Amino acid sequence: MLKVPSLGEMDRGMAARIYLCTSPTDMRKGFDTLAALVKEFLAQDPLSGHLFLFVGRGKDRVKILYWDVDGFALWYKRLEEGTFRLPRVTGDDAGVELKASELAMLLEGIDLKSIKRCKRFSPGPGLTTAKA
């Protein structure tokens, strides 16, 4: 039987949390400066193992900073065409938390502002779904 993972399974499968810095970031910044931004603007611990995303002013570059076992690691992507479509941000939040599925969609070029989740049936406590 073919088992296709759901978005929820993708999201639950990732232990690290994902934070997106909502203000444009100078992409010349390196490990230490980005780690300082994590502390200052996102109020998070850069050594936590979580992923911290930073997007350039032109929205065509993204850096992901995270603490690997023995040091910082930096993932960097520059688009040759187009821009990253960021989620809507309400208020003056310095950062927003993303799900793993949202990060995958962002990196694949899906516009997170136009994503709309439809209401689905969810069995209540004590109820189970039948399996075929």
N, CA, C and O of each residue as an XYZ file, in Angstrom:
528
protein
N       0.849     -1.181      0.000
C       0.000      0.000      0.000
C       0.891      1.241      0.000
O       1.867      1.316      0.747
N       0.556      2.178     -0.818
C       1.303      3.432     -0.915
C       0.936      4.345      0.239
O      -0.243      4.588      0.494
N       1.925      4.841      0.925
C       1.710      5.764      2.050
C       2.347      7.099      1.707
O       3.572      7.204      1.634
N       1.537      8.104      1.501
C       2.011      9.448      1.194
C       1.956     10.265      2.479
O       0.903     10.347      3.111
N       3.079     10.874      2.877
C       3.051     11.645      4.131
C       2.167     12.884      4.002
O       2.159     13.553      2.968
N       1.438     13.170      5.046
C       0.617     14.380      5.067
C       1.487     15.556      5.494
O       2.598     15.369      5.989
N       0.976     16.764      5.299
C       1.707     17.948      5.754
C       1.898     17.906      7.268
O       2.949     18.296      7.776
N       0.894     17.439      7.975
C       0.993     17.334      9.429
C       2.105     16.383      9.854
O       2.827     16.655     10.813
N       2.243     15.267      9.138
C       3.315     14.322      9.452
C       4.674     14.942      9.168
O       5.626     14.724      9.917
N       4.770     15.713      8.092
C       6.020     16.416      7.801
C       6.353     17.381      8.920
O       7.495     17.445      9.377
N       5.357     18.129      9.359
C       5.573     19.133     10.400
C       5.952     18.490     11.731
O       6.850     18.973     12.421
N       5.271     17.401     12.092
C       5.567     16.719     13.358
C       6.901     15.988     13.301
O       7.520     15.755     14.339
N       7.354     15.621     12.103
C       8.589     14.874     11.949
C       9.846     15.695     12.179
O      10.928     15.132     12.342
N       9.724     17.011     12.194
C      10.889     17.866     12.378
C      10.927     18.362     13.816
O      10.026     19.070     14.267
N      11.987     17.979     14.530
C      12.100     18.340     15.943
C      12.458     19.817     16.120
O      12.008     20.455     17.072
N      13.262     20.358     15.209
C      13.688     21.760     15.327
C      12.549     22.692     14.910
O      11.740     22.353     14.046
N      12.500     23.839     15.519
C      11.531     24.868     15.137
C      12.185     25.760     14.096
O      13.409     25.798     13.975
N      11.357     26.477     13.346
C      11.845     27.305     12.245
C      11.333     28.724     12.459
O      10.130     28.950     12.586
N      12.266     29.679     12.497
C      11.916     31.080     12.711
C      12.393     31.906     11.523
O      13.528     31.767     11.069
N      11.514     32.762     11.031
C      11.827     33.655      9.924
C      11.926     35.075     10.448
O      10.991     35.570     11.075
N      13.045     35.733     10.199
C      13.215     37.140     10.548
C      12.443     37.955      9.518
O      12.695     37.825      8.320
N      11.520     38.781      9.955
C      10.630     39.486      9.029
C      11.232     40.728      8.394
O      10.726     41.199      7.375
N      12.290     41.267      8.965
C      12.903     42.454      8.359
C      14.010     42.015      7.397
O      14.689     41.019      7.646
N      14.191     42.757      6.297
C      15.247     42.403      5.339
C      16.615     42.387      6.015
O      16.902     43.207      6.888
N      17.446     41.447      5.600
C      18.762     41.261      6.198
C      19.840     41.463      5.142
O      19.699     41.019      4.002
N      20.903     42.130      5.529
C      22.068     42.296      4.665
C      22.708     40.915      4.491
O      23.180     40.324      5.462
N      22.724     40.412      3.276
C      23.221     39.062      3.025
C      24.741     38.943      3.121
O      25.286     37.854      2.943
N      25.430     40.050      3.401
C      26.876     39.972      3.642
C      27.177     39.541      5.067
O      28.323     39.230      5.391
N      26.159     39.519      5.923
C      26.361     39.131      7.321
C      26.754     37.665      7.420
O      26.280     36.823      6.657
N      27.625     37.380      8.371
C      28.110     36.024      8.567
C      27.549     35.384      9.824
O      26.572     35.854     10.406
N      28.195     34.299     10.224
C      27.724     33.493     11.353
C      27.469     34.312     12.614
O      26.370     34.275     13.167
N      28.477     35.049     13.069
C      28.379     35.742     14.360
C      27.345     36.861     14.344
O      26.605     37.037     15.311
N      27.291     37.615     13.254
C      26.323     38.717     13.174
C      24.902     38.180     13.087
O      23.993     38.736     13.703
N      24.700     37.109     12.332
C      23.362     36.511     12.259
C      22.961     35.924     13.609
O      21.800     36.027     14.006
N      23.902     35.314     14.314
C      23.610     34.781     15.656
C      23.204     35.911     16.599
O      22.313     35.738     17.431
N      23.855     37.064     16.470
C      23.484     38.228     17.288
C      22.079     38.712     16.929
O      21.328     39.125     17.813
N      21.714     38.668     15.648
C      20.358     39.054     15.228
C      19.312     38.102     15.817
O      18.217     38.523     16.190
N      19.658     36.828     15.896
C      18.745     35.844     16.490
C      18.445     36.229     17.930
O      17.291     36.197     18.359
N      19.482     36.592     18.676
C      19.295     36.992     20.075
C      18.537     38.303     20.186
O      17.586     38.414     20.959
N      18.963     39.301     19.407
C      18.433     40.655     19.544
C      17.015     40.809     19.002
O      16.141     41.332     19.694
N      16.781     40.359     17.773
C      15.488     40.613     17.139
C      14.482     39.488     17.319
O      13.285     39.744     17.447
N      14.947     38.255     17.331
C      14.025     37.130     17.455
C      13.870     36.658     18.893
O      12.990     35.852     19.194
N      14.733     37.163     19.789
C      14.707     36.789     21.211
C      14.774     35.269     21.383
O      14.050     34.689     22.192
N      15.657     34.641     20.609
C      15.845     33.193     20.665
C      17.311     32.888     20.941
O      18.176     33.754     20.806
N      17.575     31.659     21.323
C      18.936     31.203     21.567
C      19.490     30.596     20.278
O      18.979     29.574     19.820
N      20.516     31.195     19.685
C      21.046     30.657     18.432
C      21.689     29.276     18.575
O      21.931     28.606     17.570
N      21.971     28.839     19.808
C      22.570     27.526     20.055
C      21.523     26.434     20.273
O      21.867     25.300     20.607
N      20.254     26.771     20.086
C      19.157     25.860     20.388
C      19.010     24.706     19.408
O      18.378     23.699     19.729
N      19.590     24.839     18.210
C      19.409     23.814     17.189
C      18.251     24.115     16.258
O      18.011     23.374     15.305
N      17.532     25.191     16.524
C      16.436     25.594     15.643
C      16.999     26.243     14.384
O      18.171     26.616     14.341
N      16.164     26.374     13.365
C      16.562     27.015     12.112
C      16.117     28.473     12.129
O      14.991     28.783     12.518
N      17.006     29.361     11.704
C      16.711     30.789     11.673
C      16.913     31.287     10.239
O      18.021     31.238      9.705
N      15.832     31.762      9.628
C      15.858     32.204      8.240
C      15.980     33.712      8.155
O      15.358     34.450      8.919
N      16.797     34.154      7.206
C      16.989     35.565      6.933
C      16.863     35.763      5.428
O      17.444     35.008      4.647
N      16.107     36.775      5.021
C      15.868     37.033      3.607
C      16.432     38.401      3.261
O      16.287     39.352      4.029
N      17.077     38.499      2.099
C      17.653     39.760      1.639
C      16.593     40.758      1.205
O      15.432     40.400      1.006
N      17.000     42.002      1.060
C      16.082     43.077      0.688
C      15.354     42.794     -0.630
O      14.167     43.093     -0.763
N      16.061     42.224     -1.593
C      15.449     41.920     -2.891
C      14.615     40.650     -2.890
O      14.011     40.313     -3.907
N      14.570     39.947     -1.780
C      13.828     38.694     -1.595
C      14.241     37.607     -2.586
O      13.466     36.696     -2.881
N      15.471     37.712     -3.096
C      15.967     36.671     -3.990
C      17.059     35.831     -3.332
O      17.632     34.949     -3.971
N      17.348     36.097     -2.064
C      18.372     35.364     -1.324
C      17.854     35.023      0.066
O      17.147     35.803      0.704
N      18.228     33.840      0.507
C      17.842     33.410      1.845
C      19.036     32.702      2.483
O      19.756     31.945      1.833
N      19.222     32.972      3.771
C      20.229     32.266      4.565
C      19.501     31.592      5.716
O      18.565     32.144      6.294
N      19.956     30.385      6.033
C      19.424     29.649      7.178
C      20.588     29.352      8.101
O      21.535     28.660      7.725
N      20.511     29.877      9.301
C      21.542     29.670     10.318
C      21.030     28.648     11.321
O      19.884     28.723     11.766
N      21.888     27.689     11.677
C      21.527     26.743     12.729
C      22.783     26.236     13.412
O      23.875     26.262     12.845
N      22.605     25.776     14.637
C      23.712     25.227     15.406
C      23.763     23.737     15.141
O      22.830     23.003     15.465
N      24.866     23.296     14.547
C      25.105     21.880     14.342
C      25.813     21.374     15.599
O      26.079     22.170     16.500
N      26.113     20.141     15.689
C      26.652     19.533     16.904
C      27.803     20.324     17.520
O      27.862     20.477     18.740
N      28.707     20.822     16.702
C      29.901     21.465     17.254
C      30.186     22.850     16.688
O      31.303     23.349     16.822
N      29.202     23.476     16.063
C      29.408     24.817     15.539
C      28.235     25.264     14.677
O      27.338     24.481     14.364
N      28.260     26.533     14.303
C      27.204     27.072     13.453
C      27.354     26.548     12.032
O      28.465     26.319     11.554
N      26.225     26.361     11.370
C      26.192     26.008      9.956
C      25.299     27.026      9.263
O      24.332     27.522      9.841
N      25.636     27.326      8.024
C      24.902     28.335      7.274
C      24.544     27.766      5.909
O      25.411     27.299      5.171
N      23.268     27.811      5.586
C      22.767     27.375      4.279
C      22.350     28.631      3.537
O      21.669     29.489      4.100
N      22.753     28.746      2.278
C      22.529     29.978      1.525
C      21.998     29.636      0.144
O      22.539     28.760     -0.531
N      20.942     30.321     -0.283
C      20.388     30.109     -1.617
C      20.124     31.446     -2.270
O      19.545     32.347     -1.664
N      20.558     31.566     -3.526
C      20.296     32.762     -4.331
C      19.514     32.325     -5.561
O      19.940     31.429     -6.291
N      18.369     32.962     -5.788
C      17.564     32.652     -6.963
C      18.104     33.395     -8.175
O      18.466     34.568     -8.075
N      18.159     32.736     -9.290
C      18.574     33.379    -10.532
C      17.430     34.150    -11.156
O      17.651     35.088    -11.922
N      16.200     33.755    -10.830
C      15.020     34.430    -11.357
C      13.909     34.328    -10.325
O      13.750     33.287     -9.687
N      13.144     35.390    -10.156
C      12.034     35.370     -9.211
C      12.452     35.757     -7.806
O      13.600     36.127     -7.557
N      11.499     35.665     -6.898
C      11.731     36.014     -5.504
C      11.067     34.988     -4.593
O      10.179     34.244     -5.009
N      11.514     34.966     -3.349
C      10.868     34.138     -2.343
C       9.587     34.838     -1.917
O       9.585     36.048     -1.687
N       8.507     34.091     -1.812
C       7.214     34.632     -1.397
C       7.023     34.337      0.082
O       6.811     33.192      0.483
N       7.100     35.383      0.876
C       7.060     35.237      2.332
C       5.624     35.242      2.847
O       4.726     35.759      2.183
N       5.405     34.667      4.032
C       4.058     34.672      4.611
C       3.661     36.071      5.073
O       4.511     36.938      5.278
N       2.373     36.268      5.230
C       1.864     37.532      5.778
C       2.290     37.646      7.232
O       2.273     36.673      7.986
N       2.666     38.840      7.597
C       3.068     39.095      8.982
C       2.111     40.131      9.551
O       1.913     41.197      8.967
N       1.525     39.812     10.689
C       0.611     40.748     11.333
C       1.348     41.509     12.418
O       2.129     40.938     13.180
N       1.092     42.792     12.477
C       1.725     43.612     13.509
C       3.176     43.912     13.209
O       3.622     43.855     12.063
N       3.901     44.234     14.266
C       5.313     44.600     14.135
C       6.226     43.479     14.618
O       7.300     43.740     15.159
N       5.806     42.243     14.426
C       6.613     41.115     14.881
C       7.955     41.091     14.163
O       8.020     41.260     12.945
N       9.022     40.879     14.924
C      10.366     40.796     14.348
C      10.573     39.455     13.666
O      11.424     39.321     12.787
N       9.791     38.464     14.073
C       9.930     37.146     13.491
C       8.625     36.393     13.523
O       7.695     36.748     14.248
N       8.572     35.351     12.727
C       7.389     34.505     12.661
C       7.864     33.055     12.609
O       8.882     32.748     11.989
N       7.118     32.170     13.262
C       7.481     30.756     13.249
C       6.823     30.083     12.044
O       5.648     30.308     11.757
N       7.590     29.265     11.354
C       7.093     28.518     10.203
C       7.032     27.034     10.544
O       7.741     26.554     11.428
N       6.174     26.320      9.827
C       6.142     24.865      9.914
C       7.110     24.324      8.863
O       7.487     25.038      7.934
N       7.507     23.073      9.012
C       8.419     22.455      8.052
C       7.813     22.466      6.650
O       8.521     22.705      5.671
N       6.518     22.212      6.547
C       5.852     22.215      5.239
C       5.860     23.617      4.622
O       5.985     23.757      3.405
N       5.728     24.653      5.455
C       5.769     26.023      4.945
C       7.167     26.389      4.449
O       7.308     27.091      3.447
N       8.196     25.917      5.146
C       9.566     26.154      4.691
C       9.787     25.480      3.338
O      10.369     26.075      2.432
N       9.323     24.247      3.206
C       9.461     23.531      1.932
C       8.756     24.288      0.809
O       9.300     24.420     -0.288
N       7.546     24.786      1.077
C       6.804     25.537      0.062
C       7.515     26.842     -0.286
O       7.600     27.205     -1.459
N       8.023     27.548      0.720
C       8.739     28.795      0.488
C       9.945     28.559     -0.424
O      10.177     29.323     -1.361
N      10.712     27.498     -0.147
C      11.894     27.211     -0.943
C      11.548     26.719     -2.350
O      12.358     26.834     -3.269
N      10.343     26.171     -2.513
C       9.901     25.691     -3.827
C       9.219     26.774     -4.657
O       8.868     26.538     -5.813
N       9.029     27.966     -4.073
C       8.450     29.063     -4.835
C       6.951     29.225     -4.687
O       6.334     29.956     -5.461
N       6.361     28.569     -3.724
C       4.922     28.702     -3.497
C       4.666     29.938     -2.657
O       5.344     30.165     -1.655
N       3.693     30.738     -3.061
C       3.364     31.984     -2.373
C       2.603     31.668     -1.090
O       1.450     31.239     -1.139
N       3.244     31.879      0.052
C       2.626     31.558      1.340
C       1.488     32.510      1.704
O       0.681     32.195      2.579
N       1.411     33.665      1.050
C       0.318     34.593      1.331
C      -1.001     34.089      0.762
O      -2.071     34.430      1.266
N      -0.925     33.279     -0.285
C      -2.154     32.825     -0.937
C      -2.590     31.434     -0.475
O      -3.599     30.912     -0.948
N      -1.836     30.837      0.441
C      -2.191     29.511      0.941
C      -3.406     29.639      1.847
O      -3.436     30.467      2.758
N      -4.403     28.807      1.582
C      -5.609     28.816      2.398
C      -5.940     27.377      2.761
O      -6.156     26.541      1.884
N      -5.978     27.096      4.042
C      -6.324     25.746      4.492
C      -7.835     25.654      4.661
O      -8.463     26.492      5.309
N      -8.395     24.617      4.065
C      -9.834     24.378      4.176
C     -10.112     23.512      5.406
O      -9.275     22.709      5.817
N     -11.285     23.688      5.975
C     -11.663     22.916      7.149
C     -11.850     21.458      6.749
O     -12.467     21.154      5.729
N     -11.303     20.557      7.575
C     -11.406     19.119      7.329
C     -11.968     18.428      8.555
O     -11.896     18.953      9.666
N     -12.528     17.249      8.345
C     -13.047     16.447      9.440
C     -11.893     15.978     10.311
O     -10.841     15.576      9.812
N     -12.102     16.036     11.594
C     -11.122     15.529     12.541
C     -11.881     14.752     13.608
O     -12.712     15.320     14.316
N     -11.597     13.434     13.732
C     -12.315     12.673     14.746
C     -12.016     13.193     16.143
O     -10.877     13.534     16.463
N     -13.026     13.247     16.948
C     -12.857     13.731     18.326
C     -12.141     12.705     19.176
O     -11.806     11.622     18.697
N     -11.903     13.040     20.446
C     -11.232     12.103     21.353
C     -12.045     10.826     21.498
O     -13.265     10.869     21.659
N     -11.369      9.707     21.440
C     -12.053      8.412     21.600
C     -12.593      7.857     20.299
O     -12.954      6.682     20.245
N     -12.662      8.664     19.243
C     -13.134      8.197     17.953
C     -11.950      7.775     17.103
O     -10.884      8.388     17.164
N     -12.131      6.755     16.331
C     -11.068      6.315     15.422
C     -11.630      6.273     14.014
O     -12.841      6.178     13.810
N     -10.737      6.344     13.057
C     -11.155      6.256     11.667
C     -10.984      4.823     11.202
O     -10.042      4.142     11.608
N     -11.880      4.369     10.362
C     -11.813      3.010      9.833
C     -10.712      2.922      8.794
O     -10.486      3.855      8.024
N     -10.025      1.778      8.783
C      -8.969      1.546      7.802
C      -9.447      0.495      6.812
O     -10.057     -0.506      7.190
N      -9.165      0.736      5.564
C      -9.596     -0.213      4.523
C      -8.594     -1.335      4.363
O      -8.790     -2.225      3.535
